[in-house]
């Protein structure tokens, strides 16, 4: 299981990624509590980075 914190300053909820497909994953996830999107890269179950998506 991989844990990621929501990056919304008001939320900060822990997001549990318990599916095996997230063990090696690069893309966007969404907080179920506040709806914030987060870009993540996970390699071998370890979080490499997380950030808010860039707004254009």
PDBQT receptor file of N, H, CA, C and O in Angstrom, charges set to zero:
ATOM      1  N   UNK A   1       0.841  -1.169   0.000  1.00  0.00    +0.000 N 
ATOM      2  CA  UNK A   1       0.000   0.000   0.000  1.00  0.00    +0.000 C 
ATOM      3  C   UNK A   1       0.892   1.241   0.000  1.00  0.00    +0.000 C 
ATOM      4  O   UNK A   1       1.906   1.292   0.696  1.00  0.00    +0.000 OA
ATOM      5  N   UNK A   2       0.500   2.231  -0.787  1.00  0.00    +0.000 N 
ATOM      6  H   UNK A   2      -0.324   2.190  -1.353  1.00  0.00    +0.000 HD
ATOM      7  CA  UNK A   2       1.229   3.490  -0.875  1.00  0.00    +0.000 C 
ATOM      8  C   UNK A   2       0.353   4.578  -0.261  1.00  0.00    +0.000 C 
ATOM      9  O   UNK A   2      -0.850   4.629  -0.519  1.00  0.00    +0.000 OA
ATOM     10  N   UNK A   3       0.951   5.443   0.547  1.00  0.00    +0.000 N 
ATOM     11  H   UNK A   3       1.928   5.401   0.756  1.00  0.00    +0.000 HD
ATOM     12  CA  UNK A   3       0.229   6.547   1.173  1.00  0.00    +0.000 C 
ATOM     13  C   UNK A   3       0.725   7.872   0.606  1.00  0.00    +0.000 C 
ATOM     14  O   UNK A   3       1.928   8.099   0.483  1.00  0.00    +0.000 OA
ATOM     15  N   UNK A   4      -0.221   8.739   0.263  1.00  0.00    +0.000 N 
ATOM     16  H   UNK A   4      -1.199   8.555   0.362  1.00  0.00    +0.000 HD
ATOM     17  CA  UNK A   4       0.084  10.065  -0.263  1.00  0.00    +0.000 C 
ATOM     18  C   UNK A   4      -0.777  11.058   0.499  1.00  0.00    +0.000 C 
ATOM     19  O   UNK A   4      -1.956  10.797   0.735  1.00  0.00    +0.000 OA
ATOM     20  N   UNK A   5      -0.212  12.183   0.884  1.00  0.00    +0.000 N 
ATOM     21  H   UNK A   5       0.746  12.396   0.692  1.00  0.00    +0.000 HD
ATOM     22  CA  UNK A   5      -0.994  13.233   1.532  1.00  0.00    +0.000 C 
ATOM     23  C   UNK A   5      -1.604  14.139   0.475  1.00  0.00    +0.000 C 
ATOM     24  O   UNK A   5      -0.954  14.490  -0.510  1.00  0.00    +0.000 OA
ATOM     25  N   UNK A   6      -2.870  14.515   0.690  1.00  0.00    +0.000 N 
ATOM     26  H   UNK A   6      -3.398  14.230   1.490  1.00  0.00    +0.000 HD
ATOM     27  CA  UNK A   6      -3.509  15.503  -0.168  1.00  0.00    +0.000 C 
ATOM     28  C   UNK A   6      -2.739  16.803  -0.020  1.00  0.00    +0.000 C 
ATOM     29  O   UNK A   6      -2.369  17.178   1.093  1.00  0.00    +0.000 OA
ATOM     30  N   UNK A   7      -2.493  17.492  -1.113  1.00  0.00    +0.000 N 
ATOM     31  H   UNK A   7      -2.794  17.188  -2.017  1.00  0.00    +0.000 HD
ATOM     32  CA  UNK A   7      -1.698  18.713  -1.091  1.00  0.00    +0.000 C 
ATOM     33  C   UNK A   7      -2.531  19.971  -0.895  1.00  0.00    +0.000 C 
ATOM     34  O   UNK A   7      -1.987  21.075  -0.865  1.00  0.00    +0.000 OA
ATOM     35  N   UNK A   8      -3.845  19.817  -0.763  1.00  0.00    +0.000 N 
ATOM     36  H   UNK A   8      -4.287  18.920  -0.788  1.00  0.00    +0.000 HD
ATOM     37  CA  UNK A   8      -4.693  20.961  -0.464  1.00  0.00    +0.000 C 
ATOM     38  C   UNK A   8      -4.454  21.383   0.989  1.00  0.00    +0.000 C 
ATOM     39  O   UNK A   8      -4.555  20.560   1.898  1.00  0.00    +0.000 OA
ATOM     40  N   UNK A   9      -4.141  22.655   1.205  1.00  0.00    +0.000 N 
ATOM     41  H   UNK A   9      -4.060  23.324   0.466  1.00  0.00    +0.000 HD
ATOM     42  CA  UNK A   9      -3.770  23.141   2.534  1.00  0.00    +0.000 C 
ATOM     43  C   UNK A   9      -4.870  22.941   3.567  1.00  0.00    +0.000 C 
ATOM     44  O   UNK A   9      -4.573  22.751   4.747  1.00  0.00    +0.000 OA
ATOM     45  N   UNK A  10      -6.124  22.978   3.157  1.00  0.00    +0.000 N 
ATOM     46  H   UNK A  10      -6.365  23.132   2.198  1.00  0.00    +0.000 HD
ATOM     47  CA  UNK A  10      -7.243  22.824   4.088  1.00  0.00    +0.000 C 
ATOM     48  C   UNK A  10      -7.579  21.358   4.355  1.00  0.00    +0.000 C 
ATOM     49  O   UNK A  10      -8.227  21.056   5.358  1.00  0.00    +0.000 OA
ATOM     50  N   UNK A  11      -7.166  20.461   3.502  1.00  0.00    +0.000 N 
ATOM     51  H   UNK A  11      -6.640  20.706   2.688  1.00  0.00    +0.000 HD
ATOM     52  CA  UNK A  11      -7.549  19.048   3.606  1.00  0.00    +0.000 C 
ATOM     53  C   UNK A  11      -6.462  18.209   4.271  1.00  0.00    +0.000 C 
ATOM     54  O   UNK A  11      -6.641  17.728   5.390  1.00  0.00    +0.000 OA
ATOM     55  N   UNK A  12      -5.336  18.034   3.583  1.00  0.00    +0.000 N 
ATOM     56  H   UNK A  12      -5.190  18.424   2.674  1.00  0.00    +0.000 HD
ATOM     57  CA  UNK A  12      -4.171  17.265   4.066  1.00  0.00    +0.000 C 
ATOM     58  C   UNK A  12      -4.499  15.817   4.453  1.00  0.00    +0.000 C 
ATOM     59  O   UNK A  12      -3.789  15.230   5.270  1.00  0.00    +0.000 OA
ATOM     60  N   UNK A  13      -5.533  15.245   3.898  1.00  0.00    +0.000 N 
ATOM     61  H   UNK A  13      -6.110  15.722   3.235  1.00  0.00    +0.000 HD
ATOM     62  CA  UNK A  13      -5.943  13.874   4.200  1.00  0.00    +0.000 C 
ATOM     63  C   UNK A  13      -4.943  12.886   3.612  1.00  0.00    +0.000 C 
ATOM     64  O   UNK A  13      -4.315  13.168   2.592  1.00  0.00    +0.000 OA
ATOM     65  N   UNK A  14      -4.796  11.739   4.248  1.00  0.00    +0.000 N 
ATOM     66  H   UNK A  14      -5.306  11.510   5.077  1.00  0.00    +0.000 HD
ATOM     67  CA  UNK A  14      -3.945  10.673   3.724  1.00  0.00    +0.000 C 
ATOM     68  C   UNK A  14      -4.749   9.896   2.688  1.00  0.00    +0.000 C 
ATOM     69  O   UNK A  14      -5.867   9.459   2.959  1.00  0.00    +0.000 OA
ATOM     70  N   UNK A  15      -4.177   9.728   1.512  1.00  0.00    +0.000 N 
ATOM     71  H   UNK A  15      -3.269  10.083   1.292  1.00  0.00    +0.000 HD
ATOM     72  CA  UNK A  15      -4.806   8.966   0.438  1.00  0.00    +0.000 C 
ATOM     73  C   UNK A  15      -4.122   7.606   0.390  1.00  0.00    +0.000 C 
ATOM     74  O   UNK A  15      -2.905   7.527   0.228  1.00  0.00    +0.000 OA
ATOM     75  N   UNK A  16      -4.896   6.540   0.531  1.00  0.00    +0.000 N 
ATOM     76  H   UNK A  16      -5.886   6.604   0.662  1.00  0.00    +0.000 HD
ATOM     77  CA  UNK A  16      -4.378   5.179   0.534  1.00  0.00    +0.000 C 
ATOM     78  C   UNK A  16      -4.531   4.588  -0.867  1.00  0.00    +0.000 C 
ATOM     79  O   UNK A  16      -5.648   4.440  -1.363  1.00  0.00    +0.000 OA
ATOM     80  N   UNK A  17      -3.426   4.257  -1.492  1.00  0.00    +0.000 N 
ATOM     81  H   UNK A  17      -2.519   4.377  -1.089  1.00  0.00    +0.000 HD
ATOM     82  CA  UNK A  17      -3.433   3.616  -2.807  1.00  0.00    +0.000 C 
ATOM     83  C   UNK A  17      -3.111   2.146  -2.578  1.00  0.00    +0.000 C 
ATOM     84  O   UNK A  17      -1.945   1.753  -2.538  1.00  0.00    +0.000 OA
ATOM     85  N   UNK A  18      -4.162   1.336  -2.429  1.00  0.00    +0.000 N 
ATOM     86  H   UNK A  18      -5.109   1.656  -2.462  1.00  0.00    +0.000 HD
ATOM     87  CA  UNK A  18      -3.933  -0.052  -2.048  1.00  0.00    +0.000 C 
ATOM     88  C   UNK A  18      -3.995  -1.032  -3.210  1.00  0.00    +0.000 C 
ATOM     89  O   UNK A  18      -3.812  -2.232  -3.009  1.00  0.00    +0.000 OA
ATOM     90  N   UNK A  19      -4.248  -0.552  -4.409  1.00  0.00    +0.000 N 
ATOM     91  H   UNK A  19      -4.397   0.424  -4.573  1.00  0.00    +0.000 HD
ATOM     92  CA  UNK A  19      -4.265  -1.423  -5.578  1.00  0.00    +0.000 C 
ATOM     93  C   UNK A  19      -2.837  -1.693  -6.056  1.00  0.00    +0.000 C 
ATOM     94  O   UNK A  19      -1.988  -0.803  -6.018  1.00  0.00    +0.000 OA
ATOM     95  N   UNK A  20      -2.579  -2.912  -6.502  1.00  0.00    +0.000 N 
ATOM     96  H   UNK A  20      -3.270  -3.635  -6.533  1.00  0.00    +0.000 HD
ATOM     97  CA  UNK A  20      -1.249  -3.268  -7.009  1.00  0.00    +0.000 C 
ATOM     98  C   UNK A  20      -0.851  -2.431  -8.221  1.00  0.00    +0.000 C 
ATOM     99  O   UNK A  20       0.338  -2.303  -8.513  1.00  0.00    +0.000 OA
ATOM    100  N   UNK A  21      -1.824  -1.859  -8.931  1.00  0.00    +0.000 N 
ATOM    101  H   UNK A  21      -2.790  -1.963  -8.694  1.00  0.00    +0.000 HD
ATOM    102  CA  UNK A  21      -1.494  -1.061 -10.120  1.00  0.00    +0.000 C 
ATOM    103  C   UNK A  21      -0.803   0.253  -9.750  1.00  0.00    +0.000 C 
ATOM    104  O   UNK A  21      -0.201   0.891 -10.614  1.00  0.00    +0.000 OA
ATOM    105  N   UNK A  22      -0.879   0.667  -8.491  1.00  0.00    +0.000 N 
ATOM    106  H   UNK A  22      -1.368   0.149  -7.789  1.00  0.00    +0.000 HD
ATOM    107  CA  UNK A  22      -0.213   1.892  -8.054  1.00  0.00    +0.000 C 
ATOM    108  C   UNK A  22       1.221   1.650  -7.586  1.00  0.00    +0.000 C 
ATOM    109  O   UNK A  22       1.909   2.603  -7.219  1.00  0.00    +0.000 OA
ATOM    110  N   UNK A  23       1.688   0.400  -7.589  1.00  0.00    +0.000 N 
ATOM    111  H   UNK A  23       1.129  -0.374  -7.887  1.00  0.00    +0.000 HD
ATOM    112  CA  UNK A  23       3.039   0.090  -7.132  1.00  0.00    +0.000 C 
ATOM    113  C   UNK A  23       4.074   0.772  -8.026  1.00  0.00    +0.000 C 
ATOM    114  O   UNK A  23       5.091   1.266  -7.538  1.00  0.00    +0.000 OA
ATOM    115  N   UNK A  24       3.817   0.798  -9.306  1.00  0.00    +0.000 N 
ATOM    116  H   UNK A  24       2.991   0.397  -9.702  1.00  0.00    +0.000 HD
ATOM    117  CA  UNK A  24       4.633   1.526 -10.294  1.00  0.00    +0.000 C 
ATOM    118  C   UNK A  24       3.655   2.356 -11.111  1.00  0.00    +0.000 C 
ATOM    119  O   UNK A  24       3.022   1.845 -12.034  1.00  0.00    +0.000 OA
ATOM    120  N   UNK A  25       3.531   3.627 -10.775  1.00  0.00    +0.000 N 
ATOM    121  H   UNK A  25       4.045   4.043 -10.025  1.00  0.00    +0.000 HD
ATOM    122  CA  UNK A  25       2.480   4.466 -11.338  1.00  0.00    +0.000 C 
ATOM    123  C   UNK A  25       2.993   5.884 -11.527  1.00  0.00    +0.000 C 
ATOM    124  O   UNK A  25       3.714   6.420 -10.685  1.00  0.00    +0.000 OA
ATOM    125  N   UNK A  26       2.608   6.480 -12.648  1.00  0.00    +0.000 N 
ATOM    126  H   UNK A  26       2.022   6.044 -13.332  1.00  0.00    +0.000 HD
ATOM    127  CA  UNK A  26       2.886   7.890 -12.899  1.00  0.00    +0.000 C 
ATOM    128  C   UNK A  26       1.631   8.482 -13.514  1.00  0.00    +0.000 C 
ATOM    129  O   UNK A  26       1.188   8.053 -14.579  1.00  0.00    +0.000 OA
ATOM    130  N   UNK A  27       1.063   9.466 -12.838  1.00  0.00    +0.000 N 
ATOM    131  H   UNK A  27       1.424   9.814 -11.972  1.00  0.00    +0.000 HD
ATOM    132  CA  UNK A  27      -0.158  10.081 -13.333  1.00  0.00    +0.000 C 
ATOM    133  C   UNK A  27      -0.828  10.905 -12.259  1.00  0.00    +0.000 C 
ATOM    134  O   UNK A  27      -0.199  11.325 -11.288  1.00  0.00    +0.000 OA
ATOM    135  N   UNK A  28      -2.133  11.132 -12.453  1.00  0.00    +0.000 N 
ATOM    136  H   UNK A  28      -2.644  10.790 -13.242  1.00  0.00    +0.000 HD
ATOM    137  CA  UNK A  28      -2.897  11.956 -11.526  1.00  0.00    +0.000 C 
ATOM    138  C   UNK A  28      -3.790  11.079 -10.656  1.00  0.00    +0.000 C 
ATOM    139  O   UNK A  28      -4.352  10.083 -11.112  1.00  0.00    +0.000 OA
ATOM    140  N   UNK A  29      -3.905  11.478  -9.394  1.00  0.00    +0.000 N 
ATOM    141  H   UNK A  29      -3.449  12.287  -9.024  1.00  0.00    +0.000 HD
ATOM    142  CA  UNK A  29      -4.859  10.869  -8.485  1.00  0.00    +0.000 C 
ATOM    143  C   UNK A  29      -5.741  11.978  -7.944  1.00  0.00    +0.000 C 
ATOM    144  O   UNK A  29      -5.392  13.155  -8.040  1.00  0.00    +0.000 OA
ATOM    145  N   UNK A  30      -6.880  11.613  -7.378  1.00  0.00    +0.000 N 
ATOM    146  H   UNK A  30      -7.164  10.658  -7.300  1.00  0.00    +0.000 HD
ATOM    147  CA  UNK A  30      -7.813  12.605  -6.869  1.00  0.00    +0.000 C 
ATOM    148  C   UNK A  30      -8.154  12.289  -5.420  1.00  0.00    +0.000 C 
ATOM    149  O   UNK A  30      -8.410  11.137  -5.072  1.00  0.00    +0.000 OA
ATOM    150  N   UNK A  31      -8.157  13.310  -4.586  1.00  0.00    +0.000 N 
ATOM    151  H   UNK A  31      -7.950  14.246  -4.869  1.00  0.00    +0.000 HD
ATOM    152  CA  UNK A  31      -8.546  13.161  -3.184  1.00  0.00    +0.000 C 
ATOM    153  C   UNK A  31     -10.058  12.943  -3.124  1.00  0.00    +0.000 C 
ATOM    154  O   UNK A  31     -10.822  13.727  -3.687  1.00  0.00    +0.000 OA
ATOM    155  N   UNK A  32     -10.481  11.896  -2.453  1.00  0.00    +0.000 N 
ATOM    156  H   UNK A  32      -9.860  11.259  -1.996  1.00  0.00    +0.000 HD
ATOM    157  CA  UNK A  32     -11.906  11.600  -2.359  1.00  0.00    +0.000 C 
ATOM    158  C   UNK A  32     -12.633  12.547  -1.412  1.00  0.00    +0.000 C 
ATOM    159  O   UNK A  32     -13.855  12.682  -1.486  1.00  0.00    +0.000 OA
ATOM    160  N   UNK A  33     -11.898  13.195  -0.532  1.00  0.00    +0.000 N 
ATOM    161  H   UNK A  33     -10.906  13.085  -0.472  1.00  0.00    +0.000 HD
ATOM    162  CA  UNK A  33     -12.520  14.106   0.438  1.00  0.00    +0.000 C 
ATOM    163  C   UNK A  33     -12.795  15.484  -0.163  1.00  0.00    +0.000 C 
ATOM    164  O   UNK A  33     -13.918  15.982  -0.087  1.00  0.00    +0.000 OA
ATOM    165  N   UNK A  34     -11.764  16.105  -0.765  1.00  0.00    +0.000 N 
ATOM    166  H   UNK A  34     -10.852  15.701  -0.827  1.00  0.00    +0.000 HD
ATOM    167  CA  UNK A  34     -11.929  17.484  -1.246  1.00  0.00    +0.000 C 
ATOM    168  C   UNK A  34     -11.942  17.597  -2.774  1.00  0.00    +0.000 C 
ATOM    169  O   UNK A  34     -12.323  18.638  -3.308  1.00  0.00    +0.000 OA
ATOM    170  N   UNK A  35     -11.533  16.544  -3.480  1.00  0.00    +0.000 N 
ATOM    171  H   UNK A  35     -11.224  15.698  -3.046  1.00  0.00    +0.000 HD
ATOM    172  CA  UNK A  35     -11.544  16.563  -4.940  1.00  0.00    +0.000 C 
ATOM    173  C   UNK A  35     -10.286  17.117  -5.585  1.00  0.00    +0.000 C 
ATOM    174  O   UNK A  35     -10.222  17.231  -6.809  1.00  0.00    +0.000 OA
ATOM    175  N   UNK A  36      -9.281  17.465  -4.783  1.00  0.00    +0.000 N 
ATOM    176  H   UNK A  36      -9.333  17.372  -3.789  1.00  0.00    +0.000 HD
ATOM    177  CA  UNK A  36      -8.039  18.012  -5.337  1.00  0.00    +0.000 C 
ATOM    178  C   UNK A  36      -7.307  16.955  -6.162  1.00  0.00    +0.000 C 
ATOM    179  O   UNK A  36      -7.260  15.785  -5.782  1.00  0.00    +0.000 OA
ATOM    180  N   UNK A  37      -6.739  17.373  -7.290  1.00  0.00    +0.000 N 
ATOM    181  H   UNK A  37      -6.777  18.324  -7.598  1.00  0.00    +0.000 HD
ATOM    182  CA  UNK A  37      -5.932  16.482  -8.116  1.00  0.00    +0.000 C 
ATOM    183  C   UNK A  37      -4.467  16.623  -7.726  1.00  0.00    +0.000 C 
ATOM    184  O   UNK A  37      -3.995  17.714  -7.405  1.00  0.00    +0.000 OA
ATOM    185  N   UNK A  38      -3.760  15.502  -7.760  1.00  0.00    +0.000 N 
ATOM    186  H   UNK A  38      -4.143  14.616  -8.021  1.00  0.00    +0.000 HD
ATOM    187  CA  UNK A  38      -2.351  15.473  -7.393  1.00  0.00    +0.000 C 
ATOM    188  C   UNK A  38      -1.613  14.641  -8.428  1.00  0.00    +0.000 C 
ATOM    189  O   UNK A  38      -2.031  13.526  -8.741  1.00  0.00    +0.000 OA
ATOM    190  N   UNK A  39      -0.517  15.173  -8.964  1.00  0.00    +0.000 N 
ATOM    191  H   UNK A  39      -0.178  16.078  -8.710  1.00  0.00    +0.000 HD
ATOM    192  CA  UNK A  39       0.352  14.406  -9.857  1.00  0.00    +0.000 C 
ATOM    193  C   UNK A  39       1.334  13.638  -8.990  1.00  0.00    +0.000 C 
ATOM    194  O   UNK A  39       1.959  14.209  -8.097  1.00  0.00    +0.000 OA
ATOM    195  N   UNK A  40       1.471  12.343  -9.253  1.00  0.00    +0.000 N 
ATOM    196  H   UNK A  40       0.963  11.879  -9.979  1.00  0.00    +0.000 HD
ATOM    197  CA  UNK A  40       2.383  11.516  -8.469  1.00  0.00    +0.000 C 
ATOM    198  C   UNK A  40       3.210  10.630  -9.385  1.00  0.00    +0.000 C 
ATOM    199  O   UNK A  40       2.808  10.316 -10.505  1.00  0.00    +0.000 OA
ATOM    200  N   UNK A  41       4.372  10.236  -8.887  1.00  0.00    +0.000 N 
ATOM    201  H   UNK A  41       4.699  10.491  -7.977  1.00  0.00    +0.000 HD
ATOM    202  CA  UNK A  41       5.169   9.203  -9.515  1.00  0.00    +0.000 C 
ATOM    203  C   UNK A  41       5.599   8.251  -8.409  1.00  0.00    +0.000 C 
ATOM    204  O   UNK A  41       6.228   8.652  -7.430  1.00  0.00    +0.000 OA
ATOM    205  N   UNK A  42       5.243   6.971  -8.587  1.00  0.00    +0.000 N 
ATOM    206  H   UNK A  42       4.732   6.645  -9.382  1.00  0.00    +0.000 HD
ATOM    207  CA  UNK A  42       5.556   5.938  -7.607  1.00  0.00    +0.000 C 
ATOM    208  C   UNK A  42       6.368   4.871  -8.316  1.00  0.00    +0.000 C 
ATOM    209  O   UNK A  42       5.974   4.383  -9.375  1.00  0.00    +0.000 OA
ATOM    210  N   UNK A  43       7.499   4.511  -7.734  1.00  0.00    +0.000 N 
ATOM    211  H   UNK A  43       7.819   4.908  -6.873  1.00  0.00    +0.000 HD
ATOM    212  CA  UNK A  43       8.400   3.522  -8.310  1.00  0.00    +0.000 C 
ATOM    213  C   UNK A  43       8.669   2.449  -7.266  1.00  0.00    +0.000 C 
ATOM    214  O   UNK A  43       9.212   2.738  -6.200  1.00  0.00    +0.000 OA
ATOM    215  N   UNK A  44       8.298   1.231  -7.565  1.00  0.00    +0.000 N 
ATOM    216  H   UNK A  44       7.857   0.996  -8.432  1.00  0.00    +0.000 HD
ATOM    217  CA  UNK A  44       8.511   0.097  -6.668  1.00  0.00    +0.000 C 
ATOM    218  C   UNK A  44       7.914   0.358  -5.273  1.00  0.00    +0.000 C 
ATOM    219  O   UNK A  44       8.504  -0.006  -4.256  1.00  0.00    +0.000 OA
ATOM    220  N   UNK A  45       6.742   0.988  -5.249  1.00  0.00    +0.000 N 
ATOM    221  H   UNK A  45       6.262   1.284  -6.075  1.00  0.00    +0.000 HD
ATOM    222  CA  UNK A  45       6.039   1.242  -4.003  1.00  0.00    +0.000 C 
ATOM    223  C   UNK A  45       6.520   2.442  -3.219  1.00  0.00    +0.000 C 
ATOM    224  O   UNK A  45       6.025   2.704  -2.123  1.00  0.00    +0.000 OA
ATOM    225  N   UNK A  46       7.487   3.185  -3.767  1.00  0.00    +0.000 N 
ATOM    226  H   UNK A  46       7.890   2.972  -4.657  1.00  0.00    +0.000 HD
ATOM    227  CA  UNK A  46       8.025   4.359  -3.078  1.00  0.00    +0.000 C 
ATOM    228  C   UNK A  46       7.636   5.618  -3.845  1.00  0.00    +0.000 C 
ATOM    229  O   UNK A  46       7.790   5.698  -5.064  1.00  0.00    +0.000 OA
ATOM    230  N   UNK A  47       7.131   6.591  -3.107  1.00  0.00    +0.000 N 
ATOM    231  H   UNK A  47       7.006   6.527  -2.117  1.00  0.00    +0.000 HD
ATOM    232  CA  UNK A  47       6.728   7.850  -3.703  1.00  0.00    +0.000 C 
ATOM    233  C   UNK A  47       7.962   8.636  -4.133  1.00  0.00    +0.000 C 
ATOM    234  O   UNK A  47       8.798   8.992  -3.302  1.00  0.00    +0.000 OA
ATOM    235  N   UNK A  48       8.074   8.906  -5.431  1.00  0.00    +0.000 N 
ATOM    236  H   UNK A  48       7.395   8.617  -6.106  1.00  0.00    +0.000 HD
ATOM    237  CA  UNK A  48       9.193   9.688  -5.967  1.00  0.00    +0.000 C 
ATOM    238  C   UNK A  48       8.893  11.182  -5.899  1.00  0.00    +0.000 C 
ATOM    239  O   UNK A  48       9.758  11.968  -5.512  1.00  0.00    +0.000 OA
ATOM    240  N   UNK A  49       7.665  11.585  -6.274  1.00  0.00    +0.000 N 
ATOM    241  H   UNK A  49       6.963  10.946  -6.588  1.00  0.00    +0.000 HD
ATOM    242  CA  UNK A  49       7.258  12.977  -6.142  1.00  0.00    +0.000 C 
ATOM    243  C   UNK A  49       5.742  13.071  -6.128  1.00  0.00    +0.000 C 
ATOM    244  O   UNK A  49       5.033  12.185  -6.604  1.00  0.00    +0.000 OA
ATOM    245  N   UNK A  50       5.276  14.170  -5.568  1.00  0.00    +0.000 N 
ATOM    246  H   UNK A  50       5.853  14.889  -5.181  1.00  0.00    +0.000 HD
ATOM    247  CA  UNK A  50       3.854  14.528  -5.630  1.00  0.00    +0.000 C 
ATOM    248  C   UNK A  50       3.796  16.046  -5.727  1.00  0.00    +0.000 C 
ATOM    249  O   UNK A  50       4.562  16.750  -5.069  1.00  0.00    +0.000 OA
ATOM    250  N   UNK A  51       2.884  16.541  -6.548  1.00  0.00    +0.000 N 
ATOM    251  H   UNK A  51       2.262  15.970  -7.083  1.00  0.00    +0.000 HD
ATOM    252  CA  UNK A  51       2.735  17.987  -6.719  1.00  0.00    +0.000 C 
ATOM    253  C   UNK A  51       1.347  18.285  -7.268  1.00  0.00    +0.000 C 
ATOM    254  O   UNK A  51       0.669  17.419  -7.822  1.00  0.00    +0.000 OA
ATOM    255  N   UNK A  52       0.956  19.528  -7.095  1.00  0.00    +0.000 N 
ATOM    256  H   UNK A  52       1.507  20.231  -6.645  1.00  0.00    +0.000 HD
ATOM    257  CA  UNK A  52      -0.297  19.980  -7.690  1.00  0.00    +0.000 C 
ATOM    258  C   UNK A  52      -0.080  20.108  -9.192  1.00  0.00    +0.000 C 
ATOM    259  O   UNK A  52       0.986  20.549  -9.623  1.00  0.00    +0.000 OA
ATOM    260  N   UNK A  53      -1.064  19.734  -9.991  1.00  0.00    +0.000 N 
ATOM    261  H   UNK A  53      -1.930  19.376  -9.641  1.00  0.00    +0.000 HD
ATOM    262  CA  UNK A  53      -0.914  19.886 -11.445  1.00  0.00    +0.000 C 
ATOM    263  C   UNK A  53      -0.761  21.355 -11.828  1.00  0.00    +0.000 C 
ATOM    264  O   UNK A  53      -1.358  22.235 -11.208  1.00  0.00    +0.000 OA
ATOM    265  N   UNK A  54       0.033  21.604 -12.841  1.00  0.00    +0.000 N 
ATOM    266  H   UNK A  54       0.518  20.890 -13.345  1.00  0.00    +0.000 HD
ATOM    267  CA  UNK A  54       0.227  22.966 -13.323  1.00  0.00    +0.000 C 
ATOM    268  C   UNK A  54      -1.038  23.431 -14.034  1.00  0.00    +0.000 C 
ATOM    269  O   UNK A  54      -1.634  22.696 -14.821  1.00  0.00    +0.000 OA
ATOM    270  N   UNK A  55      -1.426  24.641 -13.747  1.00  0.00    +0.000 N 
ATOM    271  H   UNK A  55      -0.942  25.239 -13.108  1.00  0.00    +0.000 HD
ATOM    272  CA  UNK A  55      -2.591  25.263 -14.411  1.00  0.00    +0.000 C 
ATOM    273  C   UNK A  55      -2.090  26.108 -15.566  1.00  0.00    +0.000 C 
ATOM    274  O   UNK A  55      -1.170  26.912 -15.414  1.00  0.00    +0.000 OA
ATOM    275  N   UNK A  56      -2.709  25.914 -16.724  1.00  0.00    +0.000 N 
ATOM    276  H   UNK A  56      -3.456  25.260 -16.847  1.00  0.00    +0.000 HD
ATOM    277  CA  UNK A  56      -2.300  26.684 -17.916  1.00  0.00    +0.000 C 
ATOM    278  C   UNK A  56      -3.349  27.729 -18.219  1.00  0.00    +0.000 C 
ATOM    279  O   UNK A  56      -3.206  28.488 -19.178  1.00  0.00    +0.000 OA
TER     280      UNK A  56
